[in-house]
């Protein structure tokens, strides 16, 4: 059984104890948030476990699917983290607030690692979202390359309403997808965005009935796997860098990638 350390501690905890399942079937890995009784609320251990999965992802994996067990994708942060007692064995925000700023920032950076690896060029990450995706749950969906939503999905960036900021890598993809003004409105009102609006805003690639969610994700992953891995990786790398380049710089990047691709295709001929 996989084990992870969390919160900078040497203590080990199994994925089952964290509330995660991790399964690999050929080129597809599935991570399931598996605390349905808590609506898949997340803790420090959740984020450490996600980071550890990313660090040890089998080389053959090309697609990573993130899903939630039960009626919700993830209701966000486990509210026990706001209490003085915190989550047993993991502490609380109150305890973290006593750390010096540099140490506290490092702890947040460690949590962010659980989300950042989902953007790697050599994989495509897909969030299968049903029910609530609140706060950290919304940010986990935003960390993925693609989002397939059930029509009962409810997205909400709750952190500002709790006196916090979104800090699990969600602010940049939100702005990139919906624009600055809409991102400000969504975050500062902490309102709920339904599946239909999410699709209109570009937050979802596909919206289906809840009973069709798993099938839609299977169809999407099959289509993604139809493209060769090297070409897919190079193309994703090009697309990820496009917004930070001028047209001329992007053209140059395309040339460099294409030279490598064509040389590799005809090597030895």
N, C-alpha and C positions, 0 to 999 in steps of 0.2 A: 504494500500500500504506500502511495506517495506521501512524503512528509515535507513540511516546510517550516522554516523559522519565521517568526513575525516580530514586528516592532523593534528590530535590532536585537532581539533576544536569541539566546542559544537554544531556548526551549523548542521542541519539535511538536508538531501537531499534524494529524492526518488530514487529507482532503475531506474525508467524510466528516470529521469533527468540525472543520471549517464550514462545511455545508456546500461543497462543490463535488461534482462528478466530472471526470476527465476520461474520454474514450477516444480511441483512434481506430478508424476503419479505413485501411489503405491510405489514401492521400487526404482524407477528411478527418479532422479532429473536432470533437464536440465538447464544449465546456458547458455544464449545466449548473446554474445556481440552484441549489437544492435545499432550501430552507422554506418550503411553502407555508409552514405555520407562522413564519415571520415575514411573509410576502417577499422572501429572498433579500431581506435587508443585509447590508454589507458592513463589515468591520475591518479593523486593521489586518486581521488574519486573512480575510477575503483578498485584500489587495496584495499581501505578501504571497499568497498562494497563486494568484494570477501571474505575478511576476515570475515565480518559480516555474510555472508551466511554460511561460515564454522562454525562459532560459534553457529549458530541457526539452523543447518541442522536437519530436523526432524529425529527422532531416527529410523524410519522404512527404511530410504534410504540406499540402498546398492550400487547403481551405480550412479555416477555423470558424466554426459556428458557435455563437454564444446564445444560450437560451435559458429560460427560467422554468422551473418546475411549478406546477399549479397555476392559479388564475392570474398571477402577476409576473412580469419580467423581473423587476426589482423595485421595491418601494423606497430605495435609497439607503441612507445611513441608518444603522441600528440605533434607535433612540436611546438605548441604554448608554451609549457613548457620551451623552449629554448629562448623565447623572454623576454624582460624586463617586458612586461605586463602579461605574463603567461596566464593561463586558468582562466577566470572570477570566482572569489570566491575561487580559489585554490592556487594562487600564481604561482611561477616559480622556476626553478633551480637557477636563479640569486638571488632570495630572500632567498632560502634555503642555498646558499653558504655563506650568512652572519651569519648563525647560528654557535654556537660553535660546535666543532667536535663531542662531545658526544651527543648533541641534534640532530645533523644532522644524526648520525649513528642510533639513536633511531627512527627517522622518516623512514629511510630505513628499519629498522627492522619491523616496522609496515606494510610497504608495502609488505615485504617478507611473512608476515602472510597470505596474500591473496593467496599465492602459496603453502605454506608448508602444509596446512591441506589436500590438495589433495592426500597426501601420507599416510593418516591414514590407519591402517590395517583393520579397520572395513568397509571400502568402497573400491570400485575399480573405478578409474577415467579414463575416456576415452576422448581424444581430437579428434574431427571430424574436420579435417583441409582441407580447400579448398583455392586456391589462395595463397595470401601472408601471411606468418607467419614470421614477421620480428622482430628482437630484443626482446622486451617484449612479442610479440606474439609467437615467437619461444620458449621463456622461459616458457610461459604458457603451451604450448604443451608439453614441457619437464617435467613440473611439474606433468603431468598426468602419470598414470601407463602404459597406452596403447595409441597408436596413429593410427588412421585410416586416410589415406591421399587420397584425390582425386588426379588424375594423373596430375592435373594442379598446385599442391601445390609447393610453392617456399619458402624454409627455409633459413634464413640468420641471423647470429649473428652480427648485425650492430654496436653495441655499441663501439668497439674499433675504428672503422672508424669515430666515432663522438667524439673521445677523452675520452671515458668513458670505464668502464668495465661492463660486464654483472653482475648485482647484484640482480636479482630477482629469485635466487635459481637455475639458469640454468647450472652453470658450472659443478657441480658434476654429474648430470645425463648425461650431454653431454660426459664427460670423461668416465663415467661408460659404456656408450653405444658404443662409437666409439674408445676409447683409447686415451691416452694423445697426441700422435703425430698428429692424425687426428683432434682432438679437437683444438689443437694449430693452425693447418692449416686453419680450418674452421673459427675460430674466428679472427685470425690476418690478413687474407685476406679479411674478411667480404664478401666472395663470396656467391652466391646463390647455394643451394643444391636442386636439383629437386627431385620429388617424387620417380623416379626409383632409383636414387643414395641413397636417404634416406632409402629405403627398403633394399638395399644392405648393408648399413652401420649399420643397426639395429635400425634406428630412426623411423621406421614405422613397425607395425605388418601386415598391409594390405594396398594395393593401389588399388583403384577402379576408374571407370569413375565418373566424378562429379555428374551425375544424379543418380548414384548408392550409393552415400555416405550415405544418411540417412538410406537406407535399410540395408547396410552393418553394420552400427552401431546398428540398431535394432536387427539384427541377433546375433551380438557379445554380446550385453547386455543380450539377452535371454539365450545364452549359459552360460554366467557367472552366471546368476541367477539359473541355474540348479544345482549348487553346494550349499550345505547348508551353511548358514551364519557363523556358529561357525567354521566349518572346513576351510572355505575360509579365515576367519580372521586369524586363527592360521597359516595356510600355508603361507599367505602373510607376516605375521610377521617373520616366519622362513626365507623366501626368502630375505626379506629386510636386515636381520642381517647377511646373509651368507658371504658377501664379507669382513666383519670385523672380522670374526672368523677363527680359524684354523679348520682343518677337525675334530679334536677331540672335539673342542668346539661346532661345528655344530652338531655333533652326540649327544652330551649331550643335546643340545637345542631341537633336535628332540625327544629325550627320554622324556624330561619334557613335551613337548606339547602333545605327544602321550598318556602319562599317564592320563593327564587331559581329553583328548578326549574320551578314552576308558572308564574311570570312569564315565564320564557324559552320555555316551551311554547306560551303563548298570546300572546306578543308580536306586536303588529300585527293581532290578530284583532278 
